[in-house]
Amino acid sequence: GVALFGAATCVSVPAAAQTYELGRYGLWRAYEGRSANGTPVCGISTAGRDRSIHIKYFQGQNGFDVQIYDENWNIPNEVPVRVAFELGTGYRSQPLNARGYPRNNRVSAYVEVGFAAQGSNTFWSAFRAANEGRLLFLTGNEGAWRIGLAGSNAAASAMAQCIDRIGAGGRRPFEAAPAPRATSDTTARQPFDP
């Protein structure tokens, strides 16, 4: 797999989106603001060489989205992509149906997968407890990405507090309780099958 997320860097966000950083927690940062269409958003992200992963909650949503960005992808609009997450040694998601989106102005091409709030506790518990994970692309020829999870528990807690602030009506897309414990050429790789 391709090593990734060893250090935080600038990440792509929509030009019209207005977000500000709430804090940095290990390899993760938490942010709050408004999406490009004005919807209040809370998120956490990690970034590495031309790549980033964002986990976002949009006000009123019954779940959360994971957006996976790569500056070097050339993705057709709404192309089907299948991914899976491995977090620590005890969690591997089922294959997940995602969609790919092309570069748009200053925003990198990305893949997005939605998670329903119901049933996501296992994901969040593993995310908070693990030291590292992997993102597996089950379509296309993109290699697996290593995900550094140092600081993920504190970042997820900051996201939960943000969700409480923006008025999710007492609902959040994951449990708020903390977990028990805290490089090759990319132009040819794509996360979809042509």
N, C-alpha and C positions, 0 to 999 in steps of 0.2 A: 504494500500500500504506500501511498504517498504521504510523507510526514507533513503535518499541517498544524497551524495554530500554536506555534512556539512562542510568539510574541504578539501583543496587541498592536494593530496598525489602524490607519484610517480605513473605513469601510464605505461601501456604496450605499447611499440612501437616496430616495427620490428627491429631486431638486425642490419640489414644492412642499415636501414634508418638513415639518418644524418639530425637531426633537432636541432634547438637551440631556446630557449625561447626568445620571443620578449618582454614579460611583463606579469604581473599578474594583473587581474582586478576583484576584489571581489573574487568570487568562480571560476573564469575562468582564463585560461592562453592562450596566443596566441603564436604560434610558426611558424617557417619558416625553409625550408631546402629542402632535396631531399628524395623522396620515395626510397624503396628498389631497384627499377629498374632505379633510377637516375632521375626521373621526378621531376621538381620543385614542391613543395607543400607548401600551406599555410593552417594553421588550428587553431582551438581553441578547448579547452577541459576543462572538469571538472571531478573530480574524488572523489570517496568515497570508503568505505570499499570493497576492491577487485573488484571494478567496475569503469568504466569510459565511458564517451561519448565524441567522437571526431567529429567535423564538419570540413571536409577537402575539399579544392579545389586543384585539380591537373592541372598544366599548360596545356592549350588546351582543357580542359573539358568544356562542355556547361552546367554547373550546379555544384552541390556539392554532397558529400556523407556524410551520418551520419553513424558512426561506433560505435556500442554499445558493450563494452567488459565486460565479467564477468569471473573471475578466476575459478569459480566453475562449469561453464557449460561444458557439454560433448555433443557437437553438431556434427552431421554427416555433411559431406561436401556438401555445396550448398542446404541444406534443406530449403524448403519454410517456411517463418515466416511472420506473419502479425502483424503490429504495428500501433499505432496512437499516435500523440502528442497533448497534451493539454497545451496551454501556456496562463497563466493568466486566466481571466474569459471569454474572448471573442473569443478564437481560439481553435478549435479542427480540426485536419486534417481528411481527409477521411482515411479509412483503407489503409495502404500502404503495398505493396508487397516488402518484404526484403528477403535476403538469409543469412543463417547461415554458419559459417566456423569453423572447429575444431581448437583446440590448435595446434600451429606449433612452435616448438622449444621454444623460450621464449615468444612468443606472445599468449595471452589468446584467448580462443574461443570468437568469436564475431558474431554479426549480422550487416549487412550492407544494408542500403537503399539509393537509389539515388534520388536526386531531380533535375528536369530540372530547368534551370535558369528562363525560361518563366513561369510566374505564381507563383513564389516563394516570391514575395514581401509581401504577407499577412503573410507568415510564418516569414520572417525576421522582419517585423514591430512588430509582437506579441512577438517574441524572444527578441527584443531590449527593449520593453516596460514593459514586465511582470516581476514580482518579483520571481515567481516560476511557475513551470509547472509539468506535469506528462508525463511519457512515459508509454503507455499502450501496453501490449503484448496480442494480440487478439487470438493467438494460444498457445498451450502448457499450462503449469501451473505456469509460472513465474508471480509473482504479479506485480502490477504497481509500477514504480519507481518515487519518488519525485525528481524533478530537481530544484535545487536552481539556480536562474537566476541573483543573485546579481552580477553586473559587466558585464553582457552580452552585453549591449549596447557598452561599451568601447572596449570589446574584439572583437565584430563584426567590429567595426571601425578599430582596429588594423589589422584584417584579410583583410579588404578591402584595406588598405594601402599596405599590403604585396602583394596582388594580383596585384596592380598597379606596384609594384617594379619588380615582376617576369615577367612582360611584357605580360599581358593577352590581348594585342591589344586593350585596351580601354574597354574590356568586363569584367564583373565580374558577379558572380552567384547570386548577390543580390544588393539591393540599398545601396549606400554608405552613404546616409544622415542619421544622427542619429535620433532615435525615439524621440518623444516629451518629454519623461521622462526616466529619467534614471531607520531484524536483527536475523532473525531466521536461521536455517540450510538451506544452499543453494544447497546442493548436490542433492536433489530430484527435485528441480525446473528446468525446461527447457523452453526455449521460442519457442518450436516447438511441434507439435503433432506427436507421433511415427507412 
